[in-house]
């Protein structure tokens, strides 16, 4: 919704007065919508540390401006959280030179320093050295034994603390933020940012070079970016993360995620709050703004933004599913202005059928990469099982002598040719088995790769399936996969037969 006034053709005093009136009303409307989104949901408690994910684009820059407006001294109803800023430098994945990356970081640093907020510049190469604990869900805020388990209790606890800060200005939040802004870059980012080397950049480029399709590359980049933001939030004590996803961006994300097979997690991927990680909740306060509203606001009030080329820059409309969906929605919105709002209102009605995830939820019930509930452990007669059967039937060269329609694929068994799947003979030698060196029945077997497929949701399986080399994945992903597989083996170890007992069974049956 935009404030549009019918203006006279001549530039008279009435023309200037109407422009100023529309400008002031639009600013009040824009600010009120941001405050109303936070006040209606009441997810961010007073005194919490909130990390603002700023990419330099129009939406995230406008979000940073709204936080500044809400924390200013002149605000009638000030926001009550402590903000911080994070920027993920993705130039290593998009092929930018080091000079271009430094230039973009310098432009963003000038914007961040003007806010007097604590900020973090994190390079995407740091994802190669993340700990495996980033893939685990922490204890949620409701599980922590802290004062203010409800919003009202948190406000009651915050008011006397605020009065104490007003009596002692040295303890105020504004003073702490100004002190942090005066620190050097190394002091501010101690323990967060480490210098990247040429080897780290090459390893990151090998990772994305091993992905065949641009669709899988964008999905993998989004996953790695989320892991870095989550790790930074946990190490620096942030409990909330603000994303700058607008209404237009969420409408595109809704349709593209359906095409990517992420229908089971649409509610958490496009909703206001995303509590899948437990201790860190992702919120999207800009989800009521369209891209046109954000562009008008930034232009009218001189909100600085920095254009940084990404992985999909200058890509054709049909380069990836995400790019094709964006082109489709944008062109449809031009002819039918209610397209984005209709898709967005539909996403508001979505709710996940799975219970809220917390630390008590078994890790085997969550996806290894996106940490969503696994949508592959379903009943026998489901669309997912039908997809697996169709995929396995299409990979057969022809009906063999032992082929029967009822034994095309066991329920829940994935195709044998997918990435990360162990090769088993099924009790006998398969039709294409080689008895020489390198065959599945020979003694000279290659080292077994970690079975990732059983630990992933359907969408992440498609991403991993498009990779040519699984060993190019970051080590924390492979280590966590091996740990989960070992944990699963320990849980069922008491039901497995030992080697001696397994060899004794044929002798007993033979006697």
ChimeraX attribute file (.defattr): number of C-alpha atoms within 10 A of each C-alpha:
attribute: neighborCount
match mode: 1-to-1
recipient: residues
	/A:1	10
	/A:2	12
	/A:3	11
	/A:4	10
	/A:5	10
	/A:6	7
	/A:7	12
	/A:8	10
	/A:9	7
	/A:10	8
	/A:11	9
	/A:12	9
	/A:13	9
	/A:14	12
	/A:15	14
	/A:16	11
	/A:17	11
	/A:18	15
	/A:19	14
	/A:20	12
	/A:21	12
	/A:22	15
	/A:23	17
	/A:24	12
	/A:25	12
	/A:26	20
	/A:27	14
	/A:28	11
	/A:29	14
	/A:30	18
	/A:31	15
	/A:32	12
	/A:33	16
	/A:34	19
	/A:35	17
	/A:36	12
	/A:37	16
	/A:38	17
	/A:39	12
	/A:40	8
	/A:41	12
	/A:42	13
	/A:43	16
	/A:44	20
	/A:45	22
	/A:46	21
	/A:47	18
	/A:48	16
	/A:49	20
	/A:50	24
	/A:51	28
	/A:52	26
	/A:53	22
	/A:54	24
	/A:55	22
	/A:56	22
	/A:57	14
	/A:58	23
	/A:59	26
	/A:60	22
	/A:61	22
	/A:62	22
	/A:63	24
	/A:64	25
	/A:65	18
	/A:66	18
	/A:67	19
	/A:68	18
	/A:69	15
	/A:70	20
	/A:71	19
	/A:72	14
	/A:73	11
	/A:74	9
	/A:75	11
	/A:76	9
	/A:77	11
	/A:78	15
	/A:79	21
	/A:80	18
	/A:81	18
	/A:82	19
	/A:83	25
	/A:84	24
	/A:85	20
	/A:86	21
	/A:87	21
	/A:88	21
	/A:89	21
	/A:90	21
	/A:91	22
	/A:92	21
	/A:93	21
	/A:94	14
	/A:95	14
	/A:96	15
	/A:97	10
	/A:98	12
	/A:99	9
	/A:100	13
	/A:101	18
	/A:102	13
	/A:103	11
	/A:104	18
	/A:105	19
	/A:106	12
	/A:107	15
	/A:108	19
	/A:109	16
	/A:110	10
	/A:111	18
	/A:112	21
	/A:113	15
	/A:114	9
	/A:115	18
	/A:116	20
	/A:117	20
	/A:118	23
	/A:119	24
	/A:120	23
	/A:121	19
	/A:122	23
	/A:123	22
	/A:124	22
	/A:125	28
	/A:126	21
	/A:127	19
	/A:128	19
	/A:129	11
	/A:130	17
	/A:131	15
	/A:132	16
	/A:133	12
	/A:134	22
	/A:135	23
	/A:136	16
	/A:137	22
	/A:138	19
	/A:139	16
	/A:140	18
	/A:141	18
	/A:142	13
	/A:143	13
	/A:144	10
	/A:145	8
	/A:146	9
	/A:147	10
	/A:148	17
	/A:149	14
	/A:150	13
	/A:151	14
	/A:152	13
	/A:153	13
	/A:154	17
	/A:155	16
	/A:156	13
	/A:157	15
	/A:158	17
	/A:159	12
	/A:160	11
	/A:161	13
	/A:162	16
	/A:163	11
	/A:164	13
	/A:165	14
	/A:166	13
	/A:167	10
	/A:168	10
	/A:169	12
	/A:170	11
	/A:171	13
	/A:172	16
	/A:173	17
	/A:174	17
	/A:175	13
	/A:176	16
	/A:177	17
	/A:178	15
	/A:179	13
	/A:180	18
	/A:181	19
	/A:182	13
	/A:183	12
	/A:184	9
	/A:185	15
	/A:186	11
	/A:187	10
	/A:188	17
	/A:189	17
	/A:190	10
	/A:191	11
	/A:192	17
	/A:193	16
	/A:194	14
	/A:195	9
	/A:196	13
	/A:197	9
	/A:198	10
	/A:199	10
	/A:200	18
	/A:201	20
	/A:202	13
	/A:203	17
	/A:204	21
	/A:205	17
	/A:206	15
	/A:207	21
	/A:208	22
	/A:209	16
	/A:210	17
	/A:211	22
	/A:212	14
	/A:213	16
	/A:214	19
	/A:215	19
	/A:216	24
	/A:217	23
	/A:218	21
	/A:219	18
	/A:220	20
	/A:221	16
	/A:222	12
	/A:223	15
	/A:224	20
	/A:225	18
	/A:226	16
	/A:227	18
	/A:228	21
	/A:229	19
	/A:230	23
	/A:231	20
	/A:232	20
	/A:233	24
	/A:234	15
	/A:235	10
	/A:236	15
	/A:237	15
	/A:238	22
	/A:239	21
	/A:240	27
	/A:241	25
	/A:242	24
	/A:243	21
	/A:244	24
	/A:245	24
	/A:246	24
	/A:247	22
	/A:248	24
	/A:249	20
	/A:250	23
	/A:251	26
	/A:252	22
	/A:253	20
	/A:254	23
	/A:255	20
	/A:256	20
	/A:257	21
	/A:258	14
	/A:259	14
	/A:260	19
	/A:261	18
	/A:262	19
	/A:263	18
	/A:264	21
	/A:265	23
	/A:266	19
	/A:267	19
	/A:268	17
	/A:269	20
	/A:270	24
	/A:271	21
	/A:272	23
	/A:273	19
	/A:274	18
	/A:275	19
	/A:276	22
	/A:277	22
	/A:278	21
	/A:279	23
	/A:280	25
	/A:281	22
	/A:282	24
	/A:283	25
	/A:284	22
	/A:285	23
	/A:286	26
	/A:287	23
	/A:288	20
	/A:289	21
	/A:290	20
	/A:291	17
	/A:292	13
	/A:293	18
	/A:294	21
	/A:295	14
	/A:296	13
	/A:297	18
	/A:298	18
	/A:299	12
	/A:300	12
	/A:301	11
	/A:302	9
	/A:303	16
	/A:304	16
	/A:305	19
	/A:306	15
	/A:307	11
	/A:308	17
	/A:309	16
	/A:310	16
	/A:311	17
	/A:312	17
	/A:313	10
	/A:314	9
	/A:315	13
	/A:316	11
	/A:317	15
	/A:318	11
	/A:319	14
	/A:320	19
	/A:321	20
	/A:322	24
	/A:323	20
	/A:324	17
	/A:325	21
	/A:326	20
	/A:327	16
	/A:328	13
	/A:329	19
	/A:330	17
	/A:331	13
	/A:332	14
	/A:333	15
	/A:334	10
	/A:335	9
	/A:336	11
	/A:337	12
	/A:338	12
	/A:339	17
	/A:340	21
	/A:341	17
	/A:342	11
	/A:343	18
	/A:344	24
	/A:345	13
	/A:346	12
	/A:347	19
	/A:348	12
	/A:349	9
	/A:350	14
	/A:351	13
	/A:352	13
	/A:353	9
	/A:354	12
	/A:355	8
	/A:356	11
	/A:357	21
	/A:358	20
	/A:359	15
	/A:360	9
	/A:361	13
	/A:362	10
	/A:363	19
	/A:364	16
	/A:365	18
	/A:366	22
	/A:367	24
	/A:368	25
	/A:369	21
	/A:370	22
	/A:371	20
	/A:372	21
	/A:373	24
	/A:374	22
	/A:375	20
	/A:376	18
	/A:377	13
	/A:378	13
	/A:379	11
	/A:380	12
	/A:381	9
	/A:382	11
	/A:383	11
	/A:384	19
	/A:385	21
	/A:386	15
	/A:387	12
	/A:388	19
	/A:389	20
	/A:390	14
	/A:391	14
	/A:392	17
	/A:393	16
	/A:394	10
	/A:395	11
	/A:396	10
	/A:397	7
	/A:398	9
	/A:399	10
	/A:400	9
	/A:401	6
	/A:402	6
	/A:403	10
	/A:404	9
	/A:405	8
	/A:406	7
	/A:407	10
	/A:408	14
	/A:409	18
	/A:410	12
	/A:411	17
	/A:412	17
	/A:413	12
	/A:414	18
	/A:415	16
	/A:416	13
	/A:417	12
	/A:418	14
	/A:419	22
	/A:420	19
	/A:421	17
	/A:422	15
	/A:423	10
	/A:424	12
	/A:425	12
	/A:426	7
	/A:427	6
	/A:428	9
	/A:429	13
	/A:430	12
	/A:431	8
	/A:432	8
	/A:433	14
	/A:434	13
	/A:435	12
	/A:436	11
	/A:437	12
	/A:438	13
	/A:439	14
	/A:440	19
	/A:441	17
	/A:442	12
	/A:443	11
	/A:444	11
	/A:445	11
	/A:446	10
	/A:447	6
	/A:448	10
	/A:449	14
	/A:450	17
	/A:451	16
	/A:452	23
	/A:453	22
	/A:454	21
	/A:455	21
	/A:456	27
	/A:457	26
	/A:458	20
	/A:459	23
	/A:460	23
	/A:461	20
	/A:462	19
	/A:463	21
	/A:464	21
	/A:465	19
	/A:466	19
	/A:467	21
	/A:468	14
	/A:469	16
	/A:470	19
	/A:471	13
	/A:472	19
	/A:473	18
	/A:474	20
	/A:475	16
	/A:476	18
	/A:477	20
	/A:478	20
	/A:479	14
	/A:480	18
	/A:481	23
	/A:482	16
	/A:483	13
	/A:484	16
	/A:485	18
	/A:486	11
	/A:487	14
	/A:488	13
	/A:489	13
	/A:490	12
	/A:491	10
	/A:492	9
	/A:493	11
	/A:494	9
	/A:495	9
	/A:496	11
	/A:497	10
	/A:498	11
	/A:499	8
	/A:500	8
	/A:501	10
	/A:502	11
	/A:503	11
	/A:504	11
	/A:505	10
	/A:506	10
	/A:507	9
	/A:508	8
	/A:509	7
	/A:510	6
	/A:511	5
